[in-house]
Amino acid sequence: MALEKQRFDTLILGAGGAGLNAALQLANANLKVAVVSKVFPTRSHTVAAQGGVNAALANVLPDNWHWHMFDTVKGSDYLGDQDAIEYMCREAIPTVYELEHNGVPFSRLPNGKIYQRAFGGQSQNFGGDQAARTCAAADRTGHAILHTLYQQNIRAKTHFYDEYFAADLIKDEEGIVVGALVLNIATGEPLLIESKTTLLATGGCGQVFRTTSNAHINTGDGMAMALRAGLPLMDMEFFQFHPTGIAGKGMLITEGVRGEGGYLINKDGERFMEKYAPNAKDLASRDVVARSIVTEVREGRGCGPDADHVMLKVDHLGEDVIAKRLPGIRESSKIFAGVDPVQDPIPVFPTAHYVMGGIPTDRFGRVMPEASDDGDPLPGLYAAGECACASVHGANRLGGNSLLDILVFGRLAGHNIIDYVKQNSAHRPLPDESVAQAVDRLERWNVKGEGITVSELRKEFRKTMEDHAGVFRVEDMMADGVEKVKAIRDKLKDVRLTDHSATFNTNRTEALELENLIDVGLSIAVSALHRKESRGAHSRPDFPKREDGEWMKHTLYWKESDKLEYKGVRSQPLTVESFPPKERVY
């Protein structure tokens, strides 16, 4: 097959906040940048982030980055790497101001400063009173940030490949990534993009579960590409279930609702979070609130005809506050739940939301291919955003730190790539064997005949993941789930497309996504099965305690033989004293 080829200094896979912030740094440095996105950039999932981005600006209440760092370390259940966490919390302040100067329309206080709301798991003075740290643009913060970054990239003349599907990384004989094979969704034609550096910024993998707040595009593509390239994924057992998805559907109801004063009630009208988190109550950490909701339902205090959810009450805030601070939530509630929160409570239940793990990186966004901290990064390959794991979230992410993560580490990866390209100005030769392997994987889907449909296997897979790797996990259930997912992986060879046309063949795209989902799903299931403790989002009723002596370590999973290895947590910050592990209570 004669492949069309293009050459760039940097190839960025993914056009969400991480990819666009990195691209902006690079384009402003006059590098030739290509951004590949399987949707139009402003449809990337960053657009769905609602509540805000954390930064200790102290616009509403006293605050500083050191308190933010403490809350993030505590929120991570002490599995976060404290050097990366310190860096993120310090860089949060200039990052938010840079966004503001680029044109992000943040909500404002009467004095003109950026509005900041309360969010879960955040405190003043190392665990004291509630902090107001989350910089918000009403309840559409991600939308505002993504559109601003896209507009700035257009100004900077970044080259976009819209509606191109990234199929596989291309590696040379030394294992260095030299580009990627991508697929033009509109025409079905493959394109080979050569690059001196590559940044994976493909977002999360929430579609591994049946009920999720994630968009249909969140299929773990970058993570799966890394696995196929022989790289590990780290800490994939830690998957956050957001406590407030619309019951039965999964669409997100931002934590900002509770930050503005909303609260959860059970069928008896009881504010039950006071039982589980007497200090923070409804603004406890997300894993705590999610488990509390599931416990209320399991113990028979759920709402509705099937007693399968709880209620989020906001009507007491008044129509003016809801219209000003939560307009998108009111709209979503009307459309997807059939209720107007000005008058009635919103039915909610935990929904698969965010993966704390991902492609292991250092705090500069450089991909780390080995279990040892002493190893070198893989030259020229970077990852940032939800597909990456710099381990700032550890076992549980705090609300408002996700937008911060993608912006800080996307920006920093961009700066590091600039330095790398200055020192490595030539393209490395393209290896024919790696290109042929990637093309063969695409052409496998041209095989015709009877077989399992993509939608049929995808449905089976996502239900299996939800049933066996959800909010609560026990040994037998997870072991059974691992075997079922492995059996589903074996069935992939029998899947056949029902559409073999070239133009906008979504059936082929969904087949490629299904391959990615299954690989990433196994990394979650296998990693979870072997971690025999409860920590953050990983809750094991059969091992209810956090075991720092045995399990204060990161899990690394390789696709080959479903191999696991472990490495230590970096508990030494850059400039301040370490926060030693202690009991995590709210």
N, C-alpha and C positions, 0 to 999 in steps of 0.2 A: 504493500500500500504506500503510495506517495503521500507523505505527510507534509502539510503546511507547517512552517516553523517561524517563530518570532523570537527576538532577543531583547532582554531587558536587564538592567542592573539588578533590580529586585522584582520578584514575583510575590504578590500577596494573595493568598487564597482566603477569601472571605471579606465582605464589605460591611461588617458591623462596626461597633465603636472602636475595637482594638485595631482592626485592619485599616480603617479610615484615619485614625489618629496617627498610626505609623506611616501611612502613605503621605499624610500631610507634611510630616517632618522631612521625609525623603524628597518629595517633590519640591519643597521649599529650598532644599539643598541642591537642586538641579540634577538629581539622579533620574534616570529613566525608569519609571515605575509602572507595573501592570497590576491591576486589581481584578481578580476573577471572582464573580459572584453568580450563584445559580438563580438568583432573583435580582430584580432591579435593586440597587443598593439601599434605597430608603424603605425597602420591604424586609431588610435584615431584622433579626429578632431583637436587636437592641431597641428598635422602635417600640417594643412592647413593655419596656421597663417603665414603671409608673412612679414609684415613691420618691426617688431622689438619689443623690450621690453624696457620700459622707466626706466631710472635711471640717476640721476643727477651726472654723472661722471665728467662732465666738460672737456671732451677730445677734443672737437671742439670749443665750446664757453663757456664763464663763466656760471656757473650754481650752484645751491645748492638745497637740498631737500625741503627747505621751499618754494622756487618758484614753484617747482613741486607740492607741497601740495596746494598752492593757485590755480594753474591751474586746479587741480583735483576738488577742492571744487567749483570753478566757473563753470567748465564743467558739474558738477552734477546738475547745476541750484540750488545749495544750499540745495539739498535734501540729500546729502551724509553725513554720520556721521563722524564728523571731528576728533574724536579720532582714528577711524579705518584708515582714510585717512592719518593722520600724521604717524601712524605706518607703513603703506604700503610704503609711500614715503621715510621714513628713512631707512627701511629695504631693499629697492630696491638696494642700492649700495652693501651691502655685499652679497645679493642674486645673483646679476649678477657676482660678482667675484667668488662666489662658483661655479656657472655654468661654468665659464671660467676654473677654476681649475679642474673641472670634465671632461673637454674636449670639450666643445661647440666651434665649429670653427667659432667664430665671424669674420666678415670682419675687416680688419685692416687699420689704417692710416699709412702714410709713417714712422711715429715714432714708429710704433709697437703697439700703443694703440688701444683699441676697437673703431671701426668706429661708429659714431652716426649721424643720419640724422634728418632733420626737420620733424615734424609731426603736424597735426592740433590741434589747441587749446592750444598750449604750448608756453610759453613766458619766457623771462628773467625779473628779477626785478619786479615781481608782476604785469604782464600785459604790460610789455615794449616790446622790440624787440623780434623777433622770436627766440626760443630756438632750439638747436640741442641736443636732449635728448634721442633719440630712438636708442638703441644698436641693430645692425642688422647683420645678416649673409646673405648677398645679399638680395634676396626677398624670402628666404626660412628659416626664423628664427625659426618658430615653428618646422619645419622638423628637423633642426639641434639640437634643444633642446630635442625633444622627443626621437630621436634616442640615444642621449647621455645618457639621464636618464634611458632609457631601458637597455642599455649596462651596466650601473653602477648597476642597480638592478639585472641583471644576475650575475654580479660579486659578489654581496652581498647575492646571493641565495634566493631572494624573490620567493615565490611560485606563479606561474601564472596559472589561469584557463582561457585559451584562448577559445573564441567562446562559452562562457556560458552566458545565458541571465538571468539577475537578475529579479526575478518575484515579490517578496514581502519581506518586513521586517517582522521579527518574534519578537513579543513583549510578555513579561511576564505579570503576573497579576498586577504588579505595573506600567505598561506602559513603562518599560525599554526595549530597543531593545537588543536582545540576539543573533542575527544572521540574516540570510536571506535564503530564498528558491531560488535556482538558477536552471536553466534548461540547460542541455548539448545539444547544438544545433545539434551536430553531431549525437547523439543517441536518442534524445527525452526524456532522463531519467532525473528526478529531483534529485537534490543533496541538502542536508541540511547542511549549514555551521554554526557552533556555534562559537561565538566570544565574547571576553570580551569587545571589542570596535568595532564600525562600522563607517567607513568614507564613506559618499556619495560623489562621485567625478565623476558623470555621464555626466557632460557637459550640453549643451544647449538644446533648443527645437525649433530650427528654422524651422523644418519640419511642424509646425502648419500652415505655410503659403505656398502658391503654388509656389511663386517665392522666392528663398532663396539661400544664399551663403553657407548654412550649408549642411553637408554630410547627406546621407540618415539615418545614425545612430542617428542623433540628434533629438530624439523623446521625450525628457523630462522624461526619465524613472525614475531617482532618485526623481525628483519633484513629479511625480505621486505616487511613493511608499510612499513618505512622506505624501501626502494628504490622501492616503488610511489608513495610520497609525494614522490619526487624528491630524496631524500637519498642520500648516498654510504655505502658500506661501506669500512672501512679495513683494510689489511694482511691481507686474506682468504687470501692465498697461504700464510700460516703456520698450518698445521694440524698439531697434535701427535698423533703416533701413540704411545700409551702402550706401553712395551716389553713389558709382561706382561699380555696378555689371554689367556684360556683358548684354547688352540690350536683353530682351526676354528670357534670360537663367538663369541669376542670379549668375554665377560664379564670384568670388571676383576679383576685380582689386585693389590691395592694395593702401592705402593712401600714401604709400611710393613713388608711381609714382608722386604724387603732391609734396611730400617732396623733390624729386630730381629735381623738376622744371616743371613738367607737369601742364597743366591748361585746364579748361573746356571752351568750346565754344558752342554757339547755331547755328541755321541754317544760321544766318547772319555772322558767323565768329566772333561774339562778345564775349569777355571775360566777361561774365555776373556776375560773383561773385563779381566784383567791386561794383555792385549796392547794393548787399545784405550784404556784409562784407567788407567795404572799406579799413580796415586796414589789416586784415588777408587774405582777398580774398579767394583763393582756399584752404587755410589752416585754414579756420574757423572750428568750431566744427562740428562734423558729422551731427547732427540733422539740423543745419543751412544750410549746403550744400545740404542735401537731400531735404529739403523743397524748396530750391531755384531751384533745377533741376525740381521738380514736377511743381512748379509755371511757369517756362519757358515753359514747355510742355503744361500746361493747357491754357496758354495765346497765344498759336499758334506759338511759336518759336522753336519747336522741330525739330529734324533732321530726315531724312529718308523718304521713301514713305508714311508712316503713321504718320509722325511727332510725334513719340512716344518716343524719346530719345534725349540725347545731345551727344557731342563728347569730348573725352579726348585726348588732343593733346600732343604728346611726341617726335615727329620726330625731333624737333629742338635740342633735347639733344645730338643727334649723336649716331651712331651705337656702338661706343666704350663704352660710358657711359651705354647705355641700356644693352649691353652684360655683363658688369661687375656688375652693380647694380640691373638690372631688368631682368635677363635671364628667370625666370619662367613666368613673365608677358608676355614677348614676345611669349613664347611657348603657353600659354593659349589663347592669342589673336588670334594666327594663327589657333589653333584647334577649338575654340568655337565661335569666331567672324569672322573668315576668313580674318583677316587683319594682316599685319605686321606693328607694331607700329613704326618701323624705317622709314616707308614710308607713312603710313596713320593713321589718328586718330582712336581711339577705341570707338565704340558706347556703351554708358553706361546709366544706369537708376538705381535708388535706389532698393536695394534688402534686404529682411529680413535677419538680420545678427546676432543680439546679444540681449539677454534679460538681462536687468539690475537687475531685481528682481530674487527671488529664495527662497530657504529654509532659514529662518532667522537664523543668527548666530551672536555670538559676535566676537571680533577680534581674538580670539583663536580658531575659527572654531567650537565652541560648539553650538549645535542647541538650539535655544530659543523657547520653545513651547507656550509661552503666549504673549499677547499683551503688558504686563507691562514690563518696563525695570528693575523693581525690582525683577522680577521672577528669578528662578534658571534655569540653563541650564538642558537639559535632560541628565542624567548621561550616559556616554559611547557612545553617538551618536554625530557624527561630520559631517560637510559638508564643501566642499571647491571647488573653481572654479566656472564655470558659473552656475552650478545648485544651488549654494549657494548665499546668499545675506548678506554679512557683511556690506553692504551699503557703499562701497567705490566709487561706480559709480552713486548713486543717480538716477537722472532722465535722465542722458545721460553719456555714457562712452567715455573717450578720447582714441583715437588710441594709441596703445602701452601700455595701462594700463591693457589689458586683459591677456596677457602673464604674466605681473607682478603680477596681482591678483592671478592667479592659482599657481604661484611659491612661492610667499610670504606666502599665507595662507595655501597652501599644506604643506610647510615646517613647519610653526608654528603649524598646527594641529598635525603633526607628533611628534613634541616636546611635545605637551600637552598630547597626547595619551601615550607617554612613562611614564610621571608622573602619569597618571591615572592608568595605568596597575600596576605600582609599589604599588599603594595604594589599588588596587582591583584585587588581584592575582587569585581569583577563578572564574570559570564560574558559572553563575546563571542557575537554572533549566530551561529546555525547556518546554514551555507550550503546551500541546497537542492540545488545542482548536485553538490557533493561527496557529499552523502548519497545522491542518486540514483545516482551512479556506483558507490558501494559496494554499494548494493542490487542494481544490475544485474549486478555480478560474482557475487553470490550466486545470482541467478535464472538465470544462464547454465547452471547445473548442473541446471535443471529440463527442459532440452531432452532429448527422448527419441529413441530410434532406435538403430541399430546403430553400433558404433564400437569404438575401442580401450578396453580396460578399464583402470581405475586401477592395478591390481596389475601388469598386463603392462608398462605404461610405467614404473612405479616400479622394477620389477626391472631393466629395460634401463638406466635412468638410473643407478642405484646401482652396477651392474657397470661401466658406462663410467667413472664417477668413480674407482672403485677401481683400474681398469686403467690410467688415464691421469693420475692426480694423486695417487699414493700416496707411499710413503716415499722412493723415488728417482724423479727426473723428468729427462727429456731433451726437447730441442726438438721433434723430429718426433712423438714419442709425445704430447706435450701439445698440439701444434697439431692433431693428428688428434682428440684428445679434445675440444677446444673446438668443432670443427665438428660432432662427433657430438652434443654437448650442445645446441648451437644447433638441430640437426635434431630432437632430442627436444622442445625448446621449441616448435618449429613443430607438432609432432604433438598438442600439448595441445588444440588446437581440435577434434580428432577424437575426444577421449576422451568416453565416455558412461558415466553411472552405470548400474549394474545394479539399483539399489534406489532408488525414488523415494518411499518412505514418509517420514513426518515424524518419527516417534518414534525416537529413538536411531539415526539414520541414519549409521552409521559410514562407509559408502561415500562420503557427501558430505564428511564431515570429512577422510577420507583424500585426496579429490580436492583440497580446499583446501590440505592439507599438501603434496601433490605440486607444486602451483603454487609454493608457497614454496620447496620443496627445489630445484627447477630454477633459480629465480632466484638463490638463494644459491650453488648449485653452479657456475653460470656466473661468479659473482664470484670464486670460488676458482680456477677453471680459467683465466680470462682474466688475472687478476693474476699467477698462477704462471708462465704462458707468457712474460710480458714481463719478469720479474725474472731477469736473466742473471748470477746469482752463486749461491753456496751460503752460506746464513746460517741458523743455528738449524735449525728444522724443515724449511726449504726447501732440499733437497739436490739439486744439479744436477751429476751427473758430467761433463757437457759444459762446465760452468763451475765447477770444483771449489773456487775460492778465494772468500773474502769480499772484496768490492771496496768499501771504505769511501769512496774518492774519488768513485765513480759512484753507489753504491746505499745510502748512509747516508741513506735517506729513506723516508717512509711512502707506500704505494700507496693511492689513492682510486679506487673503482670506482662508476660510475653505471649504472643499468639502461638508460637511454636511449642507444641506439647502442653499448652496452657500452664507454662512454668511461672512460679512465683519466687521472688526474692524479697529481701527486706533491707532497709537502710535507716540509719538513725535520724532523729529530728534535730535540726540545728537550733539549739536553745540559747545561743549567744547572740544578742543583738549587736548592732554596729557601734553605738556610742553610749548606751545606757546599761543599767543593770538588768540582768535576766529576770523574767517573771517565773518563779518556780511553780510547778503544778500544785494546785490545791483543789478542794472540793468546789464544784461548779454549781452554785445555787443562785436563784433569782428571787 
